[in-house]
Amino acid sequence: MDPVRPDTLAFLAPGLLHQLGNVLFTIQGNAQTLGGADTAIGRELAAILAASERGGQSLRLLRCLLGDPSAGPAEASGLLTQLGELARVPLRELRHVLDLRHSARKVPVFVAPSDFCIAVAEALRSLVLILPNGVHGTVVLDLCDQGPRHATVRVVFQPPAGALPFPLDVGDLLARYQTGQVRLHSRPAVTGHAMGLELVFEGRGGAQAEQAGQA
């Protein structure tokens, strides 16, 4: 039996997210009312709360990937970390390793979360799809530059040491990537970069961005 169509799943996904969110909210509410922080049970409940918060972050990330227009600006570094953790499992199943980096200087920049998450996810998928059969290595996801007005993410492939070199068709990679961007309100500037893609996202600078992200 074939699985449900992706567009049908996307139609039902908000209801699923709502139900899962209610479950997490119930767990958090009950955990917060039981035990003190200095007791053994309190420490166990703190671990439950931390796990439920990670689950909540995953749900918020999924809403972004579904193109939720209600999400306010979010910090690029945190979004990239969540995306990287989400991508580790499918990459591992394809026998690739994810190398998540934050080599940019520590300047917070806020971006449109749905556009950012969809674009980076499409770049990761496009890169993996274009790799030759039997080629396995490291997919590098790097926030390599950011400032008040932009965030730059590189998605590149590194073959294992000693592997035979092979050409990566950057033109084909760019074409594959562009076909997945129909839902974006604000597209990043995208260029080919060595063995992958470089995406530059528009940000909002200074205190104004910080206030928007906290709203």
C-alpha positions in Angstrom: 0.0 0.0 0.0 1.3 3.4 -0.9 1.8 6.1 1.7 -0.5 9.2 1.8 0.3 11.9 -0.7 2.7 14.6 0.6 0.2 17.4 -0.1 -2.5 15.4 1.8 -0.1 14.9 4.7 0.6 18.7 4.7 -3.1 19.3 4.8 -3.5 17.2 8.0 -0.2 18.1 9.6 -1.5 21.2 11.5 -4.1 19.0 13.3 -1.4 16.5 14.2 0.9 19.3 15.4 -1.9 20.7 17.5 -2.6 17.4 19.2 1.1 16.7 19.9 1.5 20.2 21.3 -1.4 19.6 23.7 0.2 16.4 24.9 3.5 18.2 25.5 1.7 21.0 27.3 -0.1 18.5 29.5 3.2 16.9 30.4 4.8 20.2 31.2 1.9 21.4 33.3 1.8 18.3 35.4 5.6 18.1 35.8 5.7 21.7 37.0 3.3 21.0 39.8 5.0 18.0 41.3 8.0 18.0 43.6 10.6 20.6 44.4 13.7 21.4 42.4 15.9 20.2 45.3 14.3 16.8 45.7 15.1 13.6 43.8 11.8 13.6 42.1 12.2 17.3 41.3 15.4 16.6 39.4 13.7 13.8 37.5 10.9 16.1 36.6 13.4 18.7 35.4 14.7 16.2 33.0 11.2 15.5 31.8 10.6 19.2 31.3 13.8 19.5 29.3 12.8 16.6 27.1 9.3 18.0 26.5 10.9 21.4 25.6 13.0 19.7 23.0 9.9 18.1 21.7 8.2 21.5 21.5 11.1 22.9 19.6 10.8 20.1 17.1 7.1 20.8 16.6 7.8 24.5 16.1 10.5 23.6 13.5 8.0 21.3 11.7 5.5 24.2 11.6 8.2 26.3 10.0 8.9 23.5 7.4 5.2 23.5 6.6 5.3 27.2 5.8 3.5 28.5 8.9 3.1 32.3 8.2 2.4 33.2 11.8 5.9 32.5 13.1 7.8 35.6 14.1 11.5 36.2 13.4 13.9 33.7 15.0 17.6 33.6 15.5 19.5 31.9 12.6 22.0 30.0 14.8 19.3 28.3 16.8 17.2 27.3 13.8 20.3 25.8 12.1 21.1 23.7 15.2 17.5 22.4 15.3 17.6 21.6 11.5 20.9 19.9 11.9 19.6 17.6 14.7 16.6 16.8 12.6 18.7 16.0 9.5 21.1 13.6 11.3 18.8 10.7 11.1 18.0 10.7 7.4 21.6 11.4 6.6 22.8 8.5 8.8 20.3 6.2 7.0 21.9 7.2 3.7 25.4 6.5 5.3 26.4 10.1 5.5 27.7 12.0 8.5 26.5 15.5 9.4 29.0 18.1 10.5 27.1 21.0 12.0 29.3 24.1 12.3 28.9 27.7 13.5 32.0 29.3 12.2 30.5 32.8 12.0 31.3 35.4 14.5 28.9 35.5 17.4 26.5 38.2 16.1 22.8 37.3 16.6 20.8 37.8 13.4 17.0 37.1 13.1 15.5 35.7 10.0 12.1 34.6 8.7 12.0 31.1 10.2 9.8 29.3 7.6 11.9 30.7 4.6 15.1 29.9 6.4 14.2 26.3 7.4 12.6 25.4 4.0 15.5 26.8 2.0 18.2 25.0 4.1 16.2 21.7 4.1 15.8 21.9 0.3 19.5 22.6 -0.1 20.4 19.5 2.1 18.0 17.3 0.2 19.1 18.6 -3.2 22.8 18.0 -2.4 22.2 14.4 -1.2 20.1 13.6 -4.3 22.8 14.7 -6.7 25.6 12.6 -5.2 26.6 9.6 -7.3 25.4 6.1 -6.1 27.7 4.6 -3.6 29.4 7.8 -2.6 29.3 8.4 1.1 30.9 11.1 3.2 30.3 14.2 5.3 27.6 16.8 4.7 28.7 20.1 6.2 26.1 22.5 7.4 27.8 25.7 8.4 26.6 29.1 9.5 29.8 30.7 8.1 28.9 34.4 8.3 26.3 36.5 9.9 25.7 40.1 10.8 22.7 42.4 11.6 21.6 42.3 7.9 22.4 38.8 6.7 23.1 35.1 7.6 25.2 32.9 5.3 24.8 29.2 5.3 27.0 26.7 3.4 25.7 23.2 2.6 28.6 21.3 1.1 29.8 17.7 0.7 33.2 16.3 1.8 34.2 12.9 0.5 36.1 10.7 3.0 39.8 10.9 3.1 41.4 8.8 0.3 38.3 8.7 -1.8 38.6 9.1 -5.5 37.6 12.7 -6.6 34.5 13.2 -8.6 33.0 16.4 -10.2 29.8 17.8 -8.7 27.5 19.4 -11.3 26.8 22.6 -9.5 24.4 23.7 -12.3 22.3 20.7 -11.9 22.4 21.1 -8.1 21.2 24.7 -8.4 18.4 23.6 -10.7 17.2 20.9 -8.3 17.3 23.3 -5.4 15.3 26.0 -7.2 12.4 23.6 -8.0 11.8 23.3 -4.3 11.4 26.9 -3.5 7.9 27.7 -4.6 6.6 28.2 -1.0 9.1 30.8 0.0 8.0 34.4 0.6 11.6 35.7 0.6 14.2 33.7 -1.3 17.8 33.7 -0.2 20.6 34.6 -2.6 22.0 31.2 -3.7 25.3 30.4 -5.5 27.3 27.3 -6.1 30.2 26.9 -3.6 32.9 24.2 -4.3 31.0 20.9 -3.5 27.7 22.5 -2.6 25.6 25.6 -2.2 25.9 28.9 -0.3 22.7 30.6 0.8 22.5 34.2 2.0 19.4 35.2 4.0 18.2 38.7 4.7 18.2 39.5 8.4 17.0 42.3 10.6 19.6 44.2 12.5 20.2 45.5 16.0 17.8 45.9 18.9 14.8 46.0 16.6 15.4 42.4 15.5 15.9 41.3 19.0 12.6 42.8 20.1 10.9 41.2 17.1 12.3 37.8 18.0 11.0 38.1 21.5 7.5 39.2 20.5 
